[in-house]
Amino acid sequence: MTIDEATPPAGGTDRGELERTVAELAARVRRLEAVDAVRRLHNQYGYYLDKCLYDEVVALFTRDCEMHFVGGIYRGVESIKRVYLGRFRERFTRGYNGPVHGFLLDHVMLQDVVTVAEDGLSAKARMRTLMQAGIHESAMHLRERVSFEQWWEGGMYENEYAVEDRVWKIRKLGYHAIWHGDHARGWTHTAPMNHILPTATFPEDPIGPDEITPYEFFPATDTVPFHYPHPVTAEAVDGRADRRQTP
């Protein structure tokens, strides 16, 4: 007796229903695997960034990548290189690809929300980061490269990912550095780091963005727009600007 000739199990489940169930379960598995892959990819990004492995960071992006970073938009791999190789590497490690003795960068990734597209080939993710950074007293020759000797930074990622050449990569990295705190003074008494905002685009600024957008640090508390709808109401959550007067 073939499968087609088999008597359906008690309860009336037929072959068509079984095939639909298998297809649904397979789709769920693909989405779960995609969530795991995106989470893994972003955590790997953080580990490379912490150790100033900027070549490895750039290799994580798609060919049509985009980066939104403190008031600037960078489009394409060559623009991304201006951030990681031209801005970060030249400033922090003087062109060396890798960690420098006495220089600390330590990101912690938190509260990730990953949303995978129906086709399982693209995804979006929102997550928070809390960074501890600074230079050791034995490496004070690095002091001119940083804004503080030791500091905290809080930020939000709203990223997009895609499968390219059968590998998950970062298609759009949106990092919103929200606040900074000098370790000795705290975030309450640390002025906004407006000096790091771009004032000119590329090529006028050799490491500048392709486009400049409005940007404010804490004490501004504007909401970074959510990529996902409210899980109960299914409505978009308004990423409105903060209220500037006392409630």
Buried (B, 14 or more C-beta within 10 A) or exposed (E): EEEEEEEEEEEEEEEEEEEEEEEEEEEEEBBEEBBEBBBEBBBEBBEBBBBBBBBBBBEBBBEEBBBBBBBBBBBBBEBBBBBBBBBBBBEBBEEEBEBBEBBBBEBEBEEBBBBBBEEBBBBBBBBBBEBBBBBEEEBEEBEEBBEBBBBBBBBBBBBBBBBBEEEBBBBBBBBBBBBBBBBEEEBEEBEBBEEBBBEEBBEEBEBBBBBBEEBBBBEEEBEBBBBEEEEEEEEEEEEEEEEEEEE
